[in-house]
Amino acid sequence: MACLGALMAAMATSRFSDRSSRSNTTGLHVLRLDPDLGAEIPAAKRAVAERTCIARAQELPPGRWDADVISGLDRSGFGLLVISGTLCRRVLHSERAGAELLGSGDLLRPWDRIGEWSSIPTESNWTVIEHSHLAVLDADFAQRAAPFPEIAIALTRRGLMRSRYQAILGAIVSQRRVETRLNMLFWHLADRFGSVRGSWVDVPVPLTHSLLGELVAARRPSVTTALARLDEQGVLIRQGRGWRLRGPVPSNLEMMAVAAAD
């Protein structure tokens, strides 16, 4: 959905600061990189919105990301919009962790956390799985976008979609068999990140067995065993750094039947 070539051209002409997360001083034309964000703006105003709604860029190399270390970030705006790449947010309690994947189009506010008032103490951290570019939708961006309320509505929708994805993950981890959880997870990821290649769907996200275990609430050895079974069935195979999935696509009724059989 994002025009990565235009993004990289913009990044190439910029000056950067932080070592771990570099910040672009020239700005990104957000609606050109994420057209869906301005899709509801009337055609007569859309060109003006595209020129006006620029944001500072944030570049994140693969590895651990300290989301608190962002140079000069104004946290009173909308947050951070993922333009390209894949990130993982982990929530840890005791020795167990849950995780979610985020990619193009997702809206983040990593500095908003459940504080010490929570009855269940947790910690969270971030890992950049694939080299990522974010748009910093700070207060300056919010002012530029103010004449176009459709943008704020679209960003609100993006935030709500994250909660919907979390609900889907909750339904997935409630399945008893790890094999079923992984099959459901990869079809969910195919909807978000996949592309059709003949009878297969490529999910080009480099997910380790450990990370998959966190996504489906299972131990790594159980995940390895379940992946081997899915491979033997010709349902899911490793493809380069990513994965390849073959179906038919399971419908809700088929999922219910699988769950009942478990």
Backbone torsions as a table, in degrees:
resi	resn	phi	psi	omega
1	MET	NA	-31.8	-179.6
2	ALA	-88.8	144.7	176.5
3	CYS	-85.5	90.6	-173.1
4	LEU	-65.7	-33.4	179.1
5	GLY	-62.4	-43.5	177.8
6	ALA	-64.9	-38.7	178.3
7	LEU	-61.6	-47.0	-178.3
8	MET	-65.9	-34.1	176.9
9	ALA	-64.5	-39.6	178.1
10	ALA	-65.9	-41.3	-179.3
11	MET	-65.5	-33.4	-176.2
12	ALA	-67.2	-24.3	-178.1
13	THR	-98.2	12.1	-172.1
14	SER	-104.0	163.5	171.4
15	ARG	-103.6	145.5	-174.1
16	PHE	-122.4	159.4	177.7
17	SER	-116.7	-96.0	-169.7
18	ASP	-47.7	145.5	177.0
19	ARG	-68.4	-45.4	-171.8
20	SER	-84.6	-29.0	178.6
21	SER	-143.0	106.7	-169.5
22	ARG	-91.1	141.3	-171.3
23	SER	-113.7	129.8	-178.7
24	ASN	-84.1	130.8	-177.5
25	THR	-93.6	-9.6	-175.4
26	THR	-91.7	-28.4	177.5
27	GLY	99.1	153.6	179.3
28	LEU	-115.8	141.0	173.0
29	HIS	-83.0	93.9	-167.3
30	VAL	-61.3	-41.7	-175.5
31	LEU	-71.6	-20.3	175.6
32	ARG	-79.9	-31.9	179.0
33	LEU	-83.1	-25.8	179.6
34	ASP	-132.8	75.0	-173.7
35	PRO	-58.2	-30.9	-178.4
36	ASP	-61.2	-25.9	-178.0
37	LEU	-64.9	-29.7	180.0
38	GLY	-111.6	17.7	-174.2
39	ALA	-62.6	-29.7	-176.9
40	GLU	-90.3	-2.9	177.0
41	ILE	-71.0	132.4	178.5
42	PRO	-54.0	143.3	-175.1
43	ALA	-55.1	-35.4	-177.5
44	ALA	-66.4	-22.6	-177.5
45	LYS	-106.7	-8.4	-170.3
46	ARG	-67.4	-39.0	-179.3
47	ALA	-63.6	-40.2	177.5
48	VAL	-64.6	-42.0	179.5
49	ALA	-63.0	-40.6	180.0
50	GLU	-63.0	-39.0	179.2
51	ARG	-72.8	-33.6	-172.0
52	THR	-83.4	-39.3	-170.0
53	CYS	-86.4	81.9	176.5
54	ILE	-107.9	153.2	-177.5
55	ALA	-142.0	154.6	174.6
56	ARG	-69.0	147.8	-178.2
57	ALA	-100.7	150.3	175.9
58	GLN	-129.0	123.5	-179.8
59	GLU	-107.5	129.6	-176.6
60	LEU	-123.1	117.1	175.3
61	PRO	-76.0	160.0	178.6
62	PRO	-59.5	146.6	179.4
63	GLY	125.2	-172.8	179.8
64	ARG	-64.9	141.6	-179.2
65	TRP	-125.3	122.0	172.7
66	ASP	-89.7	100.6	-173.8
67	ALA	-67.8	-13.3	177.9
68	ASP	-79.9	-13.9	-177.0
69	VAL	-102.4	83.4	175.3
70	ILE	-132.4	117.7	-171.3
71	SER	-61.9	124.8	171.8
72	GLY	62.3	26.7	-175.4
73	LEU	-76.3	128.2	172.1
74	ASP	-92.0	113.3	-173.4
75	ARG	-89.5	10.5	-178.6
76	SER	-90.0	-0.2	-179.8
77	GLY	-90.9	-154.6	-177.4
78	PHE	-73.9	-35.8	-177.4
79	GLY	132.4	-145.5	-177.4
80	LEU	-118.1	129.1	179.9
81	LEU	-106.1	125.1	179.0
82	VAL	-75.9	119.5	177.3
83	ILE	-90.2	-43.6	177.8
84	SER	-152.7	160.2	179.1
85	GLY	100.2	-179.6	-179.2
86	THR	-137.5	135.2	178.6
87	LEU	-126.7	158.4	175.9
88	CYS	-125.9	131.4	173.2
89	ARG	-108.8	126.5	178.4
90	ARG	-110.5	140.7	172.2
91	VAL	-118.0	123.3	-173.7
92	LEU	-113.2	137.3	172.2
93	HIS	-140.0	122.9	-175.6
94	SER	57.9	-125.5	-178.8
95	GLU	-100.4	4.0	-177.4
96	ARG	-110.2	154.6	-179.0
97	ALA	-136.9	144.3	168.5
98	GLY	-111.3	159.6	-174.7
99	ALA	-146.0	157.0	170.5
100	GLU	-138.8	148.5	177.1
101	LEU	-101.8	141.8	178.3
102	LEU	-130.0	142.8	-178.2
103	GLY	-145.8	-160.4	-174.4
104	SER	-51.2	129.2	177.8
105	GLY	95.5	-13.7	-179.1
106	ASP	-77.5	145.0	179.2
107	LEU	-106.5	128.7	-177.1
108	LEU	-118.6	146.3	165.8
109	ARG	-137.3	73.4	-170.3
110	PRO	-66.5	-16.2	179.9
111	TRP	-82.4	-10.6	175.6
112	ASP	-86.0	112.4	-176.3
113	ARG	-130.3	156.6	170.9
114	ILE	-74.0	123.1	-172.1
115	GLY	-81.5	-164.7	-177.0
116	GLU	-67.7	-11.7	179.6
117	TRP	-71.7	-13.6	-177.3
118	SER	-64.6	137.7	177.3
119	SER	-70.2	-23.8	179.4
120	ILE	-114.1	101.3	-177.8
121	PRO	-67.1	131.1	179.6
122	THR	-137.1	161.3	171.2
123	GLU	-125.7	157.4	177.5
124	SER	-136.7	153.8	174.8
125	ASN	-149.3	168.8	-174.7
126	TRP	-125.6	142.9	172.6
127	THR	-130.2	131.7	174.2
128	VAL	-88.1	112.4	-177.2
129	ILE	-79.7	-45.3	176.7
130	GLU	-125.6	145.1	-179.8
131	HIS	-44.1	125.6	-170.1
132	SER	-124.6	150.4	173.9
133	HIS	-125.5	130.2	-179.5
134	LEU	-119.5	151.9	170.3
135	ALA	-103.5	129.5	-178.6
136	VAL	-87.3	103.4	-178.1
137	LEU	-92.1	72.0	-174.8
138	ASP	-85.2	-168.4	-177.1
139	ALA	-64.0	-34.5	177.3
140	ASP	-62.7	-43.8	177.1
141	PHE	-62.7	-41.5	-178.7
142	ALA	-60.0	-37.9	178.3
143	GLN	-67.6	-41.0	178.9
144	ARG	-66.0	-32.5	-178.2
145	ALA	-85.9	-9.3	-174.5
146	ALA	-56.2	-37.7	178.6
147	PRO	-69.1	-5.6	-177.4
148	PHE	-123.9	78.4	-174.9
149	PRO	-61.1	-19.0	178.5
150	GLU	-59.7	-28.7	-179.7
151	ILE	-68.9	-45.5	178.7
152	ALA	-62.2	-37.6	178.4
153	ILE	-64.9	-43.0	179.7
154	ALA	-64.8	-39.0	179.1
155	LEU	-67.8	-37.1	175.0
156	THR	-61.4	-41.2	177.8
157	ARG	-61.7	-39.8	179.4
158	ARG	-61.6	-43.3	178.8
159	GLY	-62.7	-40.5	178.8
160	LEU	-67.8	-33.1	178.7
161	MET	-63.7	-35.0	176.0
162	ARG	-59.5	-39.9	179.2
163	SER	-67.6	-33.5	176.8
164	ARG	-66.2	-42.4	178.3
165	TYR	-62.2	-38.5	177.9
166	GLN	-64.2	-36.2	177.6
167	ALA	-65.7	-38.3	177.3
168	ILE	-63.2	-43.7	177.8
169	LEU	-60.5	-37.7	177.3
170	GLY	-62.0	-40.0	177.3
171	ALA	-66.8	-36.6	-179.5
172	ILE	-65.5	-47.9	-175.7
173	VAL	-71.4	-11.8	177.9
174	SER	-78.1	-12.8	177.5
175	GLN	-69.7	144.3	-172.8
176	ARG	-73.7	-45.5	-174.7
177	ARG	-85.8	135.5	179.0
178	VAL	-63.2	-36.6	179.4
179	GLU	-59.4	-42.7	178.7
180	THR	-65.8	-42.9	179.7
181	ARG	-59.5	-44.5	-178.4
182	LEU	-65.8	-41.8	178.5
183	ASN	-60.4	-45.7	178.6
184	MET	-65.5	-41.7	-180.0
185	LEU	-59.2	-45.8	-176.2
186	PHE	-69.2	-31.8	173.8
187	TRP	-68.3	-35.8	174.9
188	HIS	-63.6	-44.9	178.9
189	LEU	-67.0	-32.4	177.5
190	ALA	-62.5	-38.4	176.8
191	ASP	-62.4	-34.8	-174.6
192	ARG	-90.0	-40.8	-170.5
193	PHE	-123.0	-5.7	-168.5
194	GLY	-85.8	166.3	173.6
195	SER	-141.6	140.7	-175.9
196	VAL	-77.9	132.4	175.8
197	ARG	-130.8	85.0	-176.8
198	GLY	66.7	-124.1	179.9
199	SER	-86.2	0.1	-179.0
200	TRP	-110.9	160.4	169.6
201	VAL	-120.2	120.8	177.4
202	ASP	-83.1	131.1	173.4
203	VAL	-116.8	90.8	-168.2
204	PRO	-84.2	50.4	179.3
205	VAL	-115.8	123.5	-178.2
206	PRO	-75.6	92.2	-177.4
207	LEU	-105.4	121.4	177.5
208	THR	-78.7	164.6	177.5
209	HIS	-61.6	-36.5	179.8
210	SER	-65.3	-44.6	179.3
211	LEU	-66.4	-40.1	176.0
212	LEU	-59.6	-37.0	177.0
213	GLY	-61.6	-39.0	178.5
214	GLU	-69.4	-35.0	-179.6
215	LEU	-70.5	-30.7	-177.7
216	VAL	-112.3	11.2	176.8
217	ALA	57.6	55.7	179.2
218	ALA	-142.5	157.7	176.5
219	ARG	-74.3	150.9	-176.2
220	ARG	-57.8	-44.2	179.1
221	PRO	-59.0	-37.6	178.2
222	SER	-66.1	-37.4	178.0
223	VAL	-64.9	-44.1	-179.9
224	THR	-60.0	-43.5	178.9
225	THR	-64.2	-44.0	-178.7
226	ALA	-66.5	-38.9	178.2
227	LEU	-63.9	-37.9	177.9
228	ALA	-62.7	-39.7	178.4
229	ARG	-65.4	-43.1	179.3
230	LEU	-64.7	-35.1	176.3
231	ASP	-65.8	-43.4	178.9
232	GLU	-61.9	-33.4	-180.0
233	GLN	-80.2	-6.3	-177.9
234	GLY	72.3	22.6	-177.3
235	VAL	-92.9	-39.3	-174.4
236	LEU	-144.4	126.0	179.2
237	ILE	-133.5	156.8	174.8
238	ARG	-76.9	134.1	-179.2
239	GLN	-132.3	100.4	-176.6
240	GLY	62.8	-126.6	177.6
241	ARG	-89.5	-7.8	-178.2
242	GLY	-113.6	-149.6	-175.1
243	TRP	-138.6	158.5	178.9
244	ARG	-131.5	130.6	-171.9
245	LEU	-120.9	140.5	178.4
246	ARG	-132.6	144.6	-175.4
247	GLY	-134.4	-163.8	67.8
248	PRO	-79.9	154.4	177.1
249	VAL	-65.6	127.0	-178.0
250	PRO	-72.4	130.1	175.5
251	SER	-83.8	172.1	178.4
252	ASN	-59.1	-40.2	-179.1
253	LEU	-66.7	-39.1	178.5
254	GLU	-64.9	-40.0	178.4
255	MET	-62.0	-42.2	179.2
256	MET	-63.0	-37.9	179.5
257	ALA	-66.4	-40.7	178.2
258	VAL	-63.5	-44.3	-179.4
259	ALA	-62.3	-40.6	-179.9
260	ALA	-66.7	-36.4	179.5
261	ALA	-67.4	-27.5	179.1
262	ASP	-67.2	NA	NA
